[in-house]
Each structure stands twice: as structure tokens, then as C-alpha cells.
Amino acid sequence: MKLAITAMLDYDFPLMTDVLLQVEAAAIPEQQIESAHIDVRGCEYFARVSGHDMIGDRIWIRAQGQVTVDYKSIVSIHRLLDDCRGLAKVPPHLLPGETVQYLMASRYCPSDQFHSFIDAEFSGLEGGALVAALRDWIHQHFTYVPGVSSSDTTAIDTFVRREGVCRDYAHVLITMVRACGIPARIASVFALGVEPQDFHAVAEVFLGGAWHLVDATGMAQESSMAKIGVGRDAADVSFLTAYGIATMNAQSVTVEQA
């Protein structure tokens, strides 16, 4: 699978502001960046730093006034698995050290409060079959509704409302998977099939000794996603984090099969 990706950001910063961007597809073994170009205009400082878990790059800029970001890339996806049902859970004591942090509760994913729900609703399921059942339960019981959540919305809030957007679906799935003793993290991605097209958020679960992307919205498949970055929850993978006042003028994302 080969994806043609474009992303455009247009923001205003009334005061001199430090801004952290994460908008480029990551150069990692399961996806090859065939071509890429990013043009950031209006900033007086530009520096790259590594993303969370050394996946992808973040970009520090410092700017006042209008800033535009134009990104284009062609990415070949070599990720083939689209269904995790047959994968085994790795026993916690055998987990690689770097995965252990993703067993624990985080700001938006209070997994320690979901144990009784998991035990009551999904008893008898294990590993990939359990993750698939959680994904399907969320997809069946939740409604995709833009605008109902904010930067303060946690997985508990979304679980109660039964509605939200991709980041909310991902937070609930991550929270439930962690409550099962399986490492789970959030991944920001570019993906085919996302409507409306935008930066997309999915869960990534550690099964069978490897990480696998799982989309509880049902819009995207693992083999058609280009990973941007990963983290404990949405706070780690925001495409733009401004340490000051920011106003969005325009923003667009387009993902097509090349």
C-alpha cells in the first residue's frame, strides 16, 4: 500500500510563542518514506527532536504572527496484519521493559477504574480475541460525533456519554486494554478511509511480541495507516502544542492511495 499525504496548517500567534509540531510520517521499518517535504513559514527558530519512544520527529518552532506549515509525502506501508484476533498476550513478567509504561494509567486513560467492567463483560476472552471484542464493543456502542469532546475529556467521560471522535474512541480502547494487563498506547496516523479527513488517532496494542494498530472507529485498517508518532495518550501525540495563545486560521489533511 502506498499513500500520498498532504497536510496544511495556518495559525496565528499574537505573542512570541514556543510551538511543538508533530505532523510528519515517521521513518520506521514497517513504512518507507519515498519522498517528503515540509515547508514552515513565519517562524524565527526551527529544530528537530526525537518523538516519543524515538518514533518520528517533533519540530520546535518559535514564532509570532502567522505561521503556515505545508507537508507532502509519499509513504509505502509494509504493515500487513489487519486483524489481531489470533495473537497471544505476552505475560506481564515477559514484557520488554519499554512496554511496561503502557500497562499503567495515564492522564486520559484511567485504566485502574475499568477492571470490574472488563471482568463482568469479557470474562473468558484472552489476547487478540479479547482486544478485538473490546474494539467491536466500542464500535457498536459509541457514536462518532465531532465537537462533543474537548482537551479535558477522559476515557471515563467518553465511556459515560458513548460518543466522541477518534481520539476519544482510542482513549477508551487503550484504557480497557490496559485494564486487561496488555500494553496499549495511542498512535497518531494518516489513514485512508477517515471521514472527515484529518489527523487520525488509533490504539496500538502489544500482542504476540509486536505492536499492532487497532482502530475502534472502524474507519481505517492497519495496512492503510502511516504512523506519525506514539505516546501514553493524546497529550503525547498532538500535531501542534502551543506554549501560548494560538488561533487556527485553516487546517486540512488529505490521504489518498498513490
N, C-alpha and C positions, 0 to 999 in steps of 0.2 A: 504494500500500500504506500502510495506517495501522495503527500499533502502539499498544496500550495496555500500559504498562510500570509495574510496581511493584517496588521493591527495599526490603528491610528489613535493617538491621544492628543487632546488640545486642552490645556489647563492654564488658569491664571493664578499667580501667587502675588498678593498685594505687598507682601514684605519679603525680604530676603529669607529664603526657606531651604532647609535641607530636605531632599526628597530621595526615597529609595524606590527604584523601579525593578520589577522582575517580569519581563514581557517577552523574552526570547526562548524559543525551544532549546532544551538542553542537549548538549553533545554527550550522549551516553551510549553504551554498547547496543542497546535494543532500538536505537533510532539514529540514523545518519543524516547530518546536516549537509545537503548537497550544495546549497547556496544560501547566503543570509546577508542582509544589510540592515543596519539601524541608523537612523538619522535623528539626532536630538538637537533641537534648535532652541535658543533662548536661554541657555544655561552658561554660567561662568566657570563651572567645575564639573568634571566628568571622570569617574574612576570605577573600575570593575572590582567586585569582591565575590568570593565563592558563595553559592547558595547553601541552604540548609542541607546537611549530610553530603556536602560537596557535589550536589546535583544542580547543574545550571549556574548561571551568573546572576548576581544582583548588580545594579548600577547606582552609584551615588551621584546625584547632581546637586548643585546649589544654584538657586535662581530667584529672580524677582521679575514679575511681569508675566508675559505669555510664554509658555513652553509647549512645543509640539514634538511628538515622537512618532516617527514613521518606521515601521518594521515590516520586512518582507523576507520570506524564506521558502525553500523547498526542502521537505523533510521526508526521507524514506523510513517507513516503520517496519521493523523486523520482528515485532511482537505478535505472536501467532495465536496464543491462547485466548479464547473468548468466553470460556465457562470454567469456573473454579470448582465445580461440584465434586470432581474426583480427587481433589488434592487433600493431603493429610495435614492435620495440625501438628506443628512441631512442639513437643513437650516443653514447658517453660524452662526447665533446667538445661535443655539442649539449645536454647536460642542463642544466636550470635549476640555479642554484647551491644552492638549498635542498635538492635531491635528492641531492647528491653524498655527504653523510654516510652515506646509506643504501646506498652501494656497499661500505662498509668493515665489517670485522669488529667485533663488539661483545661484551660480556661473555658472553652466552648463545649468540651466533651466530658461531662462528669460521669464517667463510666462506673464509678463506685456506687452510683444510685440506681443502677439498672439490673443488678444481679437477680432480684426476686422476679422481675418481669421475664427475664430470659429463662429462668428455671421453670416458670409457670407455663410459658408459651412454646418453648422449643426444646423441651426435655427429650432426650434420646438421640438428638442430632449431633454430629461432630464434624470438625474440619470444614472442608469446602462445601459439603452439603448443608451445614449449619449457616455458613456465610451466605450461600445462595438463598436459603429460606428467609434470612433476615432481609436481604436485598429485595426479594419478592414481596415480603410483608410490607415493607416501606412503600414500594411502588404501588401496591394495591390499596393502601390505607391513606396515602397522602395525596394532596392536590398541589400541582405546580402553580403558584400564584405570585407573580412579581409584585414587589412593593410591600409585602406584609411583614418582612423582617428587616432588622437593622444591624448595625455593627455590635449591638449588645445582645442579640438573640443567641441563646444557647440551645443545645440539643434538647434540653428539658422543655424549653419554651415551644420548640417546633413539635416535639412529641405530643404536647397538650393540644396545640392548635391543629395539628395534622395538615399543615400547609406551609409552603415556603418555596425557595428557589434552590438551585443546585448546591450551594454551599450548605444550606440547611439540611437537605437530604444527606449530603456527605457526612455532616456532623453527627446526625442520628445513627447512620450506619457505623461510623467509626466508634461511637460510644458503645453501641451494642456489641460490636465485635470485640472490643477491649474487655467488656464485661464477661465475655466467654473465654478469656485467657489467651486470645490471639492478638498479636501486634497489628495495629492499624494506624495509618497516618493519612493526611489529606494530600492530594496531588492537584496542582493547577495544571490544566491541559488546554491545548487546542484540539477540537474534535469535530469530525463530520457528524451531521445529524442533529446538532444542537440548534434549537429554535426557541427564542430568537438567538441568532449567532452572537456570541460573546465569549469572554474568558470563561472557561468551564471548570467546575470543581467536582472531583470524584474521590472516593475512598481508595486506598491502596492497602491490601492485606498481605500478611506474610504467611504463606501456606506452601507446603512441600519444599521448603528451603529457599524460596524466592518470593519477591514482591509481585503482586498482581493487581491491576486496576479493576475496580468494580464501580459501576455507575448505577446508583439506586433510582435515578430518574428514568432509566430505560432508554435514554436518547442516544447513547454512544457505546461502542464496543471497544474492547481493549486493543484490538488490532488497528483501530482507526483513530487513536489518540496520540498526539505528540506532547510529551511531558515537558512542562516548564520548570516546575520546582515542587518540593515536598516540604512537609512540616508537621508539627503536632496538631495544628488546626489552622483555621483561616488566617489567624494573626501572623503566621509564618510565611504565607504564600501570596499576600496581597500584591497585585500588579503595580500599585502605587501607594506608598506610605509617605505622607507629608508631615513633617515636624513643624507645622504651622498651618495657616489658613490656606485652603485651596478651593478653587471654583472650577467645575468642569464646564468647558465650552462645547466640546464634542468628543465622541468616542465611537469607534467601530472596530469590529473584528470580522474577517471573512476567512472561512476554511473550505477549500474545495479539493476534490481529487484531481491531482495533476496528471 
